[in-house]
Amino acid sequence: MKAVLVIVLAVSVFLPAVYASASTPLKLPKNYHSWQKSSRKVVTDKNSLFYGVHYIYADKKGMQGYRSGGRFPEGSTIVVDFYNIGANPSVDGARNMIALMRKDRRAKETGGWIFAGYGPDGKPNDIDPATVCFGCHKKDASDRGYVISTLKDFQK
């Protein structure tokens, strides 16, 4: 009876913490600029959500996922820096947004990924990542584990 009580108590203490961490906004990793960086990608279609310049950063687990053909291990993290197109298209304008996605099997409603958005200052913004981010990932990359970018993006 004591063992059952201990298990129930442990579950009631730790389960809410685990659930909360899956739904808590992610902090932007301070060191992501040291991760593997993609080549520069420019989208000139002004009707595109991705209009501008962007760079993708992937941590070691993320790169493992790209190299394995899209089987991203738990904890894989991908960050994208978005910039405006400058007066000279070969020069990046001001940064306008940062997006992050982290593989987390608890995020079942978003394909096993937690999404987060940040302003140019790195502070969380008020977009709903489950709707805004995952909507496009589901539409454009459901056959690739919900990751739009590919290993080709990292080949310079």
C-alpha positions in Angstrom: 0.0 0.0 0.0 2.9 2.4 0.8 4.5 1.7 -2.6 1.2 2.6 -4.4 0.9 5.8 -2.4 4.5 6.8 -3.2 3.9 6.1 -6.9 0.7 8.1 -7.0 2.4 11.0 -5.1 5.4 11.0 -7.5 3.1 11.0 -10.6 1.0 13.8 -9.2 4.1 15.9 -8.5 6.1 15.2 -11.7 3.4 14.8 -14.4 2.2 18.4 -14.3 5.8 19.6 -14.5 6.4 17.5 -17.6 3.2 18.6 -19.2 3.9 22.3 -18.5 7.3 22.1 -20.0 5.8 20.8 -23.3 3.5 23.8 -23.5 5.8 26.5 -22.0 7.3 28.8 -24.6 10.8 27.8 -25.5 13.7 30.1 -24.6 15.8 31.0 -27.6 19.2 29.3 -27.3 21.9 31.9 -26.8 24.5 29.9 -28.7 22.5 29.0 -31.8 24.7 31.1 -34.1 27.5 28.6 -33.4 25.4 25.7 -34.8 25.6 24.5 -38.4 24.4 27.3 -40.6 22.6 27.1 -44.0 23.5 28.9 -47.1 21.7 32.3 -47.6 18.2 31.9 -49.0 16.4 34.8 -50.6 12.7 34.8 -51.3 11.7 37.7 -53.5 8.0 36.9 -53.8 6.3 39.7 -51.8 3.2 37.6 -51.3 5.2 34.9 -49.5 5.2 34.6 -45.8 9.0 34.0 -46.2 9.7 37.1 -48.2 13.2 38.3 -47.4 16.5 36.6 -46.5 16.8 33.8 -44.1 19.4 31.5 -42.5 18.7 28.2 -40.8 20.7 27.0 -37.8 20.6 23.3 -36.7 22.1 21.8 -33.5 23.9 18.5 -33.7 20.7 16.5 -33.3 19.1 18.6 -36.0 21.9 17.9 -38.4 21.7 14.2 -37.6 18.0 14.4 -38.6 18.8 16.2 -41.9 21.5 13.7 -42.7 19.2 10.7 -41.9 16.7 11.9 -44.5 14.3 13.5 -42.0 14.3 11.2 -39.0 14.9 13.9 -36.4 15.8 12.6 -32.9 14.1 13.9 -29.8 15.5 17.3 -28.8 16.5 18.3 -32.3 16.4 22.1 -32.5 16.2 24.3 -35.6 16.3 28.1 -35.5 15.7 30.4 -38.5 16.8 34.1 -38.6 14.7 36.2 -41.0 16.0 39.5 -42.4 14.5 42.1 -44.7 15.9 42.5 -48.2 18.2 45.5 -48.2 18.5 48.2 -50.7 21.2 46.1 -52.3 19.7 42.6 -52.6 23.1 41.0 -51.9 23.2 42.7 -48.5 20.9 41.6 -45.6 18.6 44.2 -44.2 17.4 44.4 -40.6 16.5 41.2 -38.8 12.7 41.0 -38.5 11.9 37.7 -36.9 13.3 34.5 -35.4 11.6 31.1 -35.5 12.4 28.0 -33.5 11.2 24.4 -33.6 12.2 21.6 -31.2 11.4 17.9 -31.6 9.3 16.9 -28.6 7.2 13.7 -28.8 4.7 15.2 -26.2 3.6 17.8 -28.8 1.3 15.4 -30.5 -1.1 18.1 -31.9 1.8 19.7 -33.8 3.4 16.6 -35.3 5.9 16.1 -32.4 7.4 19.6 -32.7 7.2 22.6 -30.4 7.2 25.9 -32.3 8.1 29.3 -31.1 8.4 32.8 -32.6 10.5 35.8 -31.5 10.8 39.4 -32.5 14.1 40.7 -33.9 15.3 41.4 -30.3 14.9 37.7 -29.4 11.9 38.2 -27.1 8.9 35.9 -27.6 6.2 37.4 -29.9 2.5 37.0 -29.6 1.9 34.8 -32.6 0.2 31.4 -32.1 2.9 29.0 -33.3 0.7 26.0 -33.2 -1.6 27.6 -35.8 0.7 29.9 -37.7 3.9 27.8 -37.9 2.5 24.3 -37.8 -0.2 25.1 -40.4 2.4 25.7 -43.1 4.7 22.9 -41.9 1.7 20.5 -42.1 0.7 21.7 -45.5 4.2 21.9 -47.0 6.3 19.1 -45.3 4.0 16.5 -43.7 5.9 13.9 -45.8 9.2 15.1 -44.4 8.5 15.0 -40.7 7.1 18.5 -40.8 10.6 20.1 -41.5 10.4 22.3 -44.6 14.2 22.8 -45.0 16.4 19.9 -46.3 20.0 19.0 -46.1 20.5 20.8 -49.5 19.9 24.1 -47.6 23.2 23.5 -45.7 25.3 22.7 -48.8 27.2 25.8 -49.9 
